Amino acid sequence: MQNHKLTRQIQFIIEIDKLKSILRQTLLTDGSRQENSAEHSWHLAMMAIVLAEYAPPNVDMLRVIKMLLLHDIVEIDAGDTFCYDITGNQDKAERELLAAQRIFALLPVEQGAELRALWEEFEAHSTASAKWARALDCLQPLLNNQQTQGHTWRLHGVTRSQVLHRMRAVEKGAPALWPLVEQIIEDCVAAGYLKVEPEISSA
Amino acid sequence: MQNHKLTRQIQFIIEIDKLKSILRQTLLTDGSRQENSAEHSWHLAMMAIVLAEYAPPNVDMLRVIKMLLLHDIVEIDAGDTFCYDITGNQDKAERELLAAQRIFALLPVEQGAELRALWEEFEAHSTASAKWARALDCLQPLLNNQQTQGHTWRLHGVTRSQVLHRMRAVEKGAPALWPLVEQIIEDCVAAGYLKVEPEISSA
């Protein structure tokens, strides 16, 4: 292969195969095994296509899909950090920054910078597109937990108010989907998949 | 949930989770297990982003990514058919047609028709975008087989001329990547990953 640029691009493509081995806390909807971050990213991109009509104005679908496809590749080095894991989230940003430095640098310089900027945009939720992408990234595990009778919530003792807090990203980035989220949470509480924290007495 | 349209879209999103359990013949590049069709589709969409500069004129990147993300969802019902399996390929089209009828019909009518048309465009390789998408769908398993020392080829006794024949889709849909494909095939033959068929005597 004479084309040095193409060689680097192919090496990047081979490298990211490793995302298929990064396991998340969620199970597949049939409960058979943990989901990995590559198939999760595929699912999010499909959601961006199917739910496009609910996106707020100024959302750029191609940009969103690119963000969703690449938003987790830093996990190849940094691993998946469970969203309710307080300790793991303390050094998540640092671990992911180091990962981004290594992984995007596999690409030709200009292209690596372009894809890294997309990842940074997603992480900062600095645009309507990034906020919409983030909302889908929250909605998918919610659907997944509903389908698996609250598997991840029960495993980690996650409560309704924690889920509601986390799902505020949907309210911000995908307001048209917020009633759906509220309904799913109430259905999950009613079904016993998600527990409500005991009320704290104000006395 | 009051919105009947959204209910159908969410049901479709939940249904396609099953693609994560459809196994392909190829292994992950680390050889640890078979690849599934959802993560394969993610990988192809990433390739469409990274290799965009090599796409022929008239290729629409968003259209290509959509095709690649959904091209395998018929396998939820029809299963993955190994490309060198002659018997399996005899009724592949019929099985996939039935699958398309069921799966795309889960969506609201207009949207189901739109996504199905994209799948049909991919299957017919009737446009520059579909030909490019098809080329990427051939290139990815080639890279994969190279990384796994020809695992799938050795398992099924696939030869150099069979691979070359199959890779003609790259020559047609992605001529700028054809020299890369020829080089990989020769490297795989030299490394002993891919066998050359014995020459047939013309006597």
HADDOCK unambig.tbl for C-alpha pairs under 7 A between the chains (distance, minus, plus):
assign (segid A and resid 1 and name CA) (segid B and resid 180 and name CA) 6.06 0.50 0.50
assign (segid A and resid 1 and name CA) (segid B and resid 183 and name CA) 6.51 0.50 0.50
assign (segid A and resid 9 and name CA) (segid B and resid 50 and name CA) 6.69 0.50 0.50
assign (segid A and resid 13 and name CA) (segid B and resid 47 and name CA) 6.69 0.50 0.50
assign (segid A and resid 17 and name CA) (segid B and resid 28 and name CA) 6.96 0.50 0.50
assign (segid A and resid 17 and name CA) (segid B and resid 29 and name CA) 6.63 0.50 0.50
assign (segid A and resid 20 and name CA) (segid B and resid 39 and name CA) 6.66 0.50 0.50
assign (segid A and resid 28 and name CA) (segid B and resid 17 and name CA) 6.97 0.50 0.50
assign (segid A and resid 29 and name CA) (segid B and resid 17 and name CA) 6.63 0.50 0.50
assign (segid A and resid 38 and name CA) (segid B and resid 39 and name CA) 5.31 0.50 0.50
assign (segid A and resid 38 and name CA) (segid B and resid 42 and name CA) 6.44 0.50 0.50
assign (segid A and resid 39 and name CA) (segid B and resid 20 and name CA) 6.64 0.50 0.50
assign (segid A and resid 39 and name CA) (segid B and resid 38 and name CA) 5.30 0.50 0.50
assign (segid A and resid 39 and name CA) (segid B and resid 39 and name CA) 4.41 0.50 0.50
assign (segid A and resid 39 and name CA) (segid B and resid 42 and name CA) 6.65 0.50 0.50
assign (segid A and resid 41 and name CA) (segid B and resid 42 and name CA) 6.94 0.50 0.50
assign (segid A and resid 42 and name CA) (segid B and resid 38 and name CA) 6.43 0.50 0.50
assign (segid A and resid 42 and name CA) (segid B and resid 39 and name CA) 6.64 0.50 0.50
assign (segid A and resid 42 and name CA) (segid B and resid 41 and name CA) 6.93 0.50 0.50
assign (segid A and resid 42 and name CA) (segid B and resid 42 and name CA) 4.89 0.50 0.50
assign (segid A and resid 42 and name CA) (segid B and resid 69 and name CA) 6.96 0.50 0.50
assign (segid A and resid 46 and name CA) (segid B and resid 69 and name CA) 6.78 0.50 0.50
assign (segid A and resid 47 and name CA) (segid B and resid 13 and name CA) 6.68 0.50 0.50
assign (segid A and resid 50 and name CA) (segid B and resid 9 and name CA) 6.69 0.50 0.50
assign (segid A and resid 62 and name CA) (segid B and resid 62 and name CA) 5.87 0.50 0.50
assign (segid A and resid 69 and name CA) (segid B and resid 42 and name CA) 6.96 0.50 0.50
assign (segid A and resid 69 and name CA) (segid B and resid 46 and name CA) 6.77 0.50 0.50
assign (segid A and resid 180 and name CA) (segid B and resid 1 and name CA) 6.06 0.50 0.50
assign (segid A and resid 183 and name CA) (segid B and resid 1 and name CA) 6.51 0.50 0.50
